Amino acid sequence: MSKKRASPPIRHLWRIFSNLIIFLCVFLCLFAFVRLHFQSSTSTSPSYSALHDHDDHHFEGPPKIAFLFLVRKDLPLDFLWGAFFKNGDAANLSIYIHSEPRFVFDETTTSSAFFYGRQLINSIQVVWGESSMIMAERLLLEKALEDPANQRFILLSDSCIPLYDFSYIYNAVMSSPKSFVDSFININEDRYDPKMSPAIPEEKWRKGSQWIALVRRHAEIVVGDDIIFPVFREFCKRWPPTDLTKGRQILEIGFRFMFPWLTSLQNPHNCIPDEHYVPTLLAMSGLEDELEQRSLTYTLWNHSAMRNDTKSWHPITFDRDDASPQEIKKIKDINHVYYESENRTAQCTINSKLTPCFLFARKFTYGAAIRVLTMGLVGPYDILALSKATASKRKSKQYT
């Protein structure tokens, strides 16, 4: 009686290996499809051509400053800004707010009527360290450019305060033909990704404060950019992406852990795009001679960590006790900026005239802002309105 021949072990192993390869190929195709679908569905870049349909640069009345608030949700210091705007001329200003999607500024969410209905209707969910931050800035600029009277564009956070009254700030900003953009060379933090070249050569890579003040022409360049922004969106990513669902985050982590040899080719690079995008874009555009290379917004950085550990640096928060007249005067008396990476000191000037460096400051708490208001920095204020705002703030805390 003849016996059946057993399959050789090598043939059995080859069959298993072939099935594994087929499974891996299918998995990679599905993964790539899901990733591309996700990226395309979340891509919402401004339409600059639509902007020019109604922007002819001709306007009646005085030129305006567009105050662009980039906030998480509400404006906790709205009472201070309300007093600031009230002491100015409404014809000289406009207000735009990028908040979380579907959040509305009305009598139930803000104590100042200046902010009623000023939120963008096309706002996006912003994630720190992602290109969504600069996408939100571009959306604010795009909306503000619809009004041809807007000639200056100042980006502010929800913790910013003005250091002077409206008249002083308006005259200072309008008197300069240049944009105020903190911009300096810094290649020591490993944020530049060589894969950005040749679109962004390393010698054009710049760093600076996110809080910018642009003239109209430069704002148009930021909104109209379709070359540099896509590079930032592709190469400046947090990993795992925080805007993914938990399931997709786990999938990405597992995929990179199982197949590091496949993912090393597209390893994400967290370059903190909001600190690099605008100064790099304007450097790429050959416009650095048209900049006052400094921010108008003061930030006090905590350098208590090891000197070389810049990742541990963070802005210091000003509480009520920190917002004394003496401390505010120190900020207002600053008239030069030192750039350590370039080993240079720059005097703060407007039209070659020495001037205070900062018109705004951050990060101020609610209590610190009340103290600033009562100091009279932004001009006269309504004590009754302040009392109502404070009572409303306390009431809202009881339900949060």
GULUMLUM-882341 format. One line per 10 residues: number of its first residue (from 1); for each residue y, z, x of C-alpha. Coordinates in Angstrom, 1 decimal, always signed. Layout:
! GULUMLUM-882341
NUM) Y:Z:X  ...
END
This chain:
! GULUMLUM-882341
1) +0.0:+0.0:+0.0  +3.3:-1.1:+1.5  +6.3:+1.4:+1.8  +9.9:+0.5:+0.9  +12.2:+0.3:+3.9  +15.0:+2.8:+3.9  +18.5:+1.6:+4.3  +19.7:+2.0:+7.8  +22.2:+4.9:+8.2  +24.8:+2.6:+9.7
11) +24.8:+0.4:+6.5  +25.3:+3.5:+4.4  +28.2:+4.7:+6.5  +29.8:+1.3:+6.4  +29.6:+1.2:+2.6  +31.3:+4.6:+2.4  +34.0:+3.5:+4.9  +34.6:+0.3:+2.9  +35.0:+2.2:-0.3  +37.4:+4.6:+1.4
21) +39.5:+1.7:+2.7  +39.6:+0.1:-0.8  +40.6:+3.4:-2.4  +43.3:+4.0:+0.3  +44.8:+0.5:-0.3  +44.9:+1.0:-4.0  +46.5:+4.4:-3.6  +49.2:+3.0:-1.2  +50.0:+0.2:-3.6  +50.4:+2.6:-6.5
31) +52.4:+5.0:-4.4  +54.8:+2.2:-3.2  +55.2:+0.9:-6.8  +56.1:+4.3:-8.1  +58.5:+4.9:-5.3  +60.3:+1.6:-5.7  +60.4:+2.1:-9.5  +62.0:+5.5:-9.1  +64.6:+4.3:-6.6  +65.6:+1.4:-8.7
41) +65.9:+3.4:-11.8  +68.2:+6.0:-10.2  +70.5:+3.4:-8.5  +73.9:+3.5:-10.1  +76.5:+2.1:-7.7  +80.0:+1.5:-8.9  +81.0:-2.0:-10.1  +84.0:-2.9:-8.0  +84.4:-6.3:-9.6  +84.8:-4.7:-12.9
51) +87.5:-2.5:-11.4  +89.6:-5.4:-10.3  +89.7:-6.8:-13.8  +92.3:-4.3:-14.8  +93.8:-3.3:-11.4  +96.8:-5.5:-10.5  +98.6:-2.8:-8.4  +101.7:-3.1:-10.7  +102.8:+0.0:-12.6  +105.8:+1.6:-14.2
61) +107.0:+5.1:-13.4  +106.5:+7.2:-10.3  +103.4:+6.9:-8.0  +100.8:+9.5:-8.9  +98.4:+11.7:-7.0  +94.8:+11.7:-8.4  +93.2:+15.1:-8.1  +89.5:+14.5:-7.9  +87.4:+17.7:-8.6  +83.8:+17.5:-7.5
71) +82.2:+20.6:-9.2  +78.8:+22.0:-10.0  +79.5:+22.7:-13.6  +82.8:+24.3:-14.8  +86.0:+25.0:-12.9  +86.1:+28.8:-12.2  +89.6:+28.6:-10.8  +91.0:+26.6:-13.7  +93.7:+29.2:-14.4  +95.2:+28.8:-10.9
81) +95.2:+25.0:-11.1  +96.6:+25.1:-14.6  +99.6:+27.1:-13.3  +99.8:+24.7:-10.3  +99.9:+21.6:-12.6  +102.2:+23.3:-15.1  +104.8:+23.8:-12.4  +104.7:+20.1:-11.5  +105.6:+16.9:-13.3  +102.8:+15.5:-15.4
91) +104.1:+12.0:-14.7  +103.2:+12.5:-11.0  +99.6:+13.5:-11.4  +96.2:+12.6:-12.9  +93.0:+14.6:-13.0  +89.4:+13.6:-12.8  +86.3:+15.8:-12.8  +82.7:+15.0:-11.7  +80.5:+17.7:-13.2  +76.9:+17.9:-14.1
101) +75.9:+15.2:-16.7  +76.8:+15.9:-20.3  +79.1:+18.9:-19.5  +82.3:+18.6:-21.4  +85.7:+20.3:-20.6  +87.3:+21.5:-23.8  +88.7:+24.7:-25.2  +85.3:+26.4:-25.0  +84.7:+25.7:-21.4  +88.1:+25.9:-19.7
111) +91.2:+28.0:-20.1  +93.6:+25.2:-19.1  +94.4:+22.2:-21.4  +95.0:+20.1:-18.3  +91.2:+19.7:-17.9  +90.4:+18.8:-21.5  +88.3:+15.6:-21.5  +88.9:+14.9:-17.9  +85.1:+14.8:-17.0  +83.4:+11.5:-16.1
121) +81.1:+10.2:-18.7  +78.9:+8.5:-16.1  +78.4:+11.6:-13.8  +75.1:+12.0:-12.0  +73.0:+15.0:-10.8  +74.3:+15.8:-7.3  +72.0:+17.3:-4.7  +73.4:+18.7:-1.5  +72.4:+16.8:+1.6  +71.6:+13.7:-0.4
131) +73.5:+10.4:-0.9  +74.1:+11.5:-4.5  +77.0:+13.6:-3.1  +78.9:+10.5:-1.8  +77.8:+8.6:-4.9  +79.7:+11.1:-7.0  +82.8:+10.8:-4.8  +82.7:+7.0:-5.2  +82.4:+7.4:-9.0  +85.5:+9.6:-9.0
141) +87.4:+7.1:-6.9  +86.3:+4.3:-9.1  +87.5:+6.0:-12.2  +90.9:+7.0:-10.7  +91.5:+3.4:-9.4  +91.6:+2.2:-13.0  +95.1:+3.6:-13.2  +97.3:+1.5:-10.9  +99.9:+4.3:-10.7  +97.4:+6.4:-8.8
151) +98.4:+5.9:-5.1  +96.9:+8.9:-3.5  +93.4:+10.4:-4.0  +92.6:+14.0:-3.1  +89.0:+15.3:-3.2  +88.7:+19.0:-4.1  +85.8:+21.4:-4.7  +85.5:+24.0:-7.4  +86.4:+26.7:-4.9  +89.6:+25.1:-3.6
161) +93.1:+26.5:-4.0  +96.5:+25.0:-3.4  +98.5:+26.8:-0.7  +101.9:+25.5:-1.9  +103.5:+24.5:-5.2  +103.1:+21.1:-6.7  +106.4:+19.7:-5.5  +105.8:+20.6:-1.9  +102.3:+19.1:-1.9  +103.4:+15.9:-3.7
171) +106.2:+15.3:-1.3  +104.1:+16.0:+1.8  +101.2:+13.7:+0.7  +103.4:+10.9:-0.6  +105.6:+10.9:+2.5  +102.7:+9.7:+4.7  +101.5:+6.1:+4.6  +98.2:+7.3:+6.1  +95.0:+8.8:+4.7  +94.0:+12.3:+5.8
181) +90.4:+12.0:+6.9  +88.9:+14.4:+9.4  +87.1:+12.0:+11.8  +85.7:+12.7:+15.3  +82.9:+11.6:+17.5  +79.9:+13.9:+17.4  +76.5:+12.7:+18.6  +75.1:+16.1:+19.6  +73.6:+17.1:+16.3  +70.8:+14.5:+16.1
191) +72.1:+13.2:+12.7  +72.5:+9.6:+13.7  +69.3:+7.6:+13.1  +68.8:+4.6:+15.5  +67.3:+2.8:+12.5  +70.8:+2.5:+11.1  +71.7:+0.0:+13.8  +72.9:-2.7:+13.7  +74.5:-2.0:+10.3  +76.0:+1.2:+11.8
201) +76.2:+1.1:+15.6  +76.1:+4.6:+17.2  +79.5:+4.2:+18.8  +81.0:+3.9:+15.3  +79.2:+7.1:+14.0  +81.8:+9.7:+13.0  +81.8:+13.2:+11.6  +84.4:+15.0:+9.6  +85.2:+17.2:+6.6  +84.1:+16.0:+3.2
211) +87.5:+16.9:+1.7  +89.6:+13.8:+2.1  +93.0:+12.4:+0.9  +93.1:+8.6:+0.7  +95.7:+6.0:+0.2  +94.9:+3.5:-2.4  +93.8:+0.7:-0.1  +91.3:+3.0:+1.6  +90.0:+4.3:-1.7  +89.3:+0.7:-2.7
221) +87.4:+0.1:+0.5  +85.2:+3.1:-0.3  +84.4:+2.0:-3.8  +83.9:-1.6:-2.8  +81.5:-0.8:+0.1  +78.1:-2.4:-0.4  +77.1:-2.4:+3.2  +77.4:+1.1:+4.7  +76.5:+3.1:+1.6  +73.1:+1.5:+1.2
231) +72.3:+2.4:+4.8  +73.2:+6.1:+4.1  +71.1:+6.0:+0.9  +68.1:+4.7:+2.8  +68.2:+6.8:+5.9  +69.9:+10.1:+4.9  +67.4:+11.9:+2.8  +66.1:+15.4:+2.4  +62.4:+15.8:+2.6  +60.7:+16.4:+0.3
241) +63.4:+14.9:-2.1  +64.8:+17.7:-4.3  +65.4:+15.4:-7.2  +61.7:+14.6:-7.6  +59.4:+16.4:-10.0  +57.2:+19.1:-8.6  +54.2:+16.8:-9.0  +55.9:+14.1:-7.0  +57.0:+16.5:-4.3  +53.5:+17.8:-3.9
251) +52.2:+14.2:-3.8  +54.7:+13.3:-1.0  +53.8:+16.3:+1.0  +50.1:+15.7:+0.6  +50.5:+12.1:+1.5  +52.4:+12.8:+4.7  +50.0:+15.5:+5.7  +46.9:+13.3:+5.2  +48.3:+10.1:+6.7  +51.0:+11.1:+9.2
261) +50.4:+7.9:+11.2  +51.5:+5.8:+8.1  +54.6:+7.9:+7.2  +56.0:+8.2:+10.7  +57.6:+4.7:+10.3  +59.8:+5.9:+7.4  +60.3:+9.6:+8.2  +63.4:+10.7:+6.3  +66.5:+11.8:+8.3  +68.8:+14.4:+6.9
271) +72.2:+13.4:+8.2  +74.4:+15.3:+5.7  +76.0:+12.1:+4.4  +79.1:+13.7:+2.9  +80.3:+14.7:+6.4  +79.8:+11.2:+7.8  +80.1:+8.5:+5.2  +83.9:+8.1:+4.8  +84.9:+8.5:+8.4  +82.1:+6.2:+9.6
281) +83.0:+3.6:+6.9  +86.7:+3.6:+7.9  +85.8:+3.5:+11.6  +83.5:+0.5:+10.9  +86.4:-1.1:+9.0  +88.7:-0.8:+12.0  +91.1:+1.5:+10.2  +91.2:+4.6:+12.4  +94.8:+3.8:+13.3  +95.7:+4.2:+9.7
291) +94.4:+7.8:+9.5  +95.8:+11.2:+10.1  +92.4:+12.3:+11.6  +92.3:+15.7:+9.9  +91.6:+17.2:+6.5  +94.3:+18.8:+4.3  +91.8:+21.4:+3.2  +91.2:+24.6:+5.3  +87.7:+25.9:+5.8  +86.8:+29.0:+7.8
301) +83.4:+28.5:+9.5  +81.1:+31.4:+10.4  +80.2:+30.8:+14.0  +78.3:+34.2:+14.3  +75.0:+32.4:+14.8  +74.0:+31.1:+18.3  +76.7:+28.7:+19.5  +74.3:+25.8:+19.7  +72.6:+26.5:+16.4  +75.1:+24.6:+14.2
311) +72.6:+24.5:+11.4  +73.3:+28.2:+10.8  +77.0:+27.7:+10.5  +78.4:+28.0:+7.0  +81.9:+28.3:+5.4  +83.1:+31.9:+4.9  +84.0:+32.9:+1.3  +87.4:+34.5:+0.7  +87.2:+37.5:-1.6  +90.1:+39.3:-3.1
321) +90.6:+41.6:-0.1  +90.6:+38.5:+2.2  +93.3:+36.7:+0.3  +96.2:+38.9:+1.5  +99.7:+37.5:+2.1  +99.1:+38.0:+5.8  +95.8:+35.9:+5.8  +97.4:+33.2:+3.6  +100.3:+33.0:+6.0  +97.9:+32.6:+9.0
331) +96.4:+29.6:+7.3  +99.8:+28.1:+6.5  +101.0:+28.6:+10.0  +98.3:+26.5:+11.6  +99.8:+23.4:+13.1  +97.1:+22.0:+15.4  +93.4:+21.3:+15.3  +90.9:+21.6:+18.2  +88.0:+19.1:+18.4  +85.4:+20.7:+20.6
341) +83.1:+17.7:+20.8  +85.9:+15.5:+22.1  +87.6:+18.4:+24.0  +91.0:+17.6:+22.6  +93.7:+19.3:+20.6  +95.6:+17.4:+18.0  +99.0:+18.4:+16.6  +99.4:+18.1:+12.9  +102.1:+15.6:+12.1  +103.4:+13.4:+9.2
351) +105.5:+10.5:+10.4  +105.5:+12.0:+13.9  +107.0:+15.2:+12.6  +105.2:+18.5:+13.2  +103.9:+20.0:+10.0  +101.5:+22.6:+8.7  +98.0:+21.3:+8.9  +96.7:+22.5:+5.5  +97.8:+22.1:+1.9  +94.6:+23.5:+0.4
361) +91.9:+26.0:+1.3  +88.4:+26.9:+0.3  +86.1:+28.8:-0.5  +88.0:+31.2:-2.8  +86.4:+33.5:-5.4  +87.8:+34.2:-8.8  +89.4:+37.5:-7.6  +90.9:+35.9:-4.6  +92.4:+33.2:-6.7  +94.0:+35.8:-9.1
371) +95.6:+37.4:-6.1  +96.9:+34.1:-4.8  +98.4:+33.3:-8.2  +100.1:+36.7:-8.5  +101.6:+36.1:-5.0  +103.5:+33.2:-6.5  +102.1:+30.6:-4.1  +101.9:+27.9:-6.8  +105.1:+28.9:-8.6  +105.7:+31.0:-11.8
381) +102.7:+31.8:-14.0  +102.1:+33.0:-17.6  +100.8:+36.5:-17.4  +99.5:+36.3:-21.0  +97.5:+33.1:-20.3  +96.1:+34.8:-17.2  +95.0:+37.8:-19.2  +93.3:+35.6:-21.7  +91.6:+33.7:-19.0  +90.4:+36.9:-17.4
391) +89.1:+38.2:-20.7  +87.3:+34.9:-21.4  +85.7:+35.1:-18.0  +84.4:+38.6:-18.6  +83.1:+37.6:-22.0  +81.2:+34.6:-20.6  +79.6:+36.8:-18.0  +78.1:+39.0:-20.7  +76.2:+36.0:-22.0  +75.0:+34.6:-18.7
END
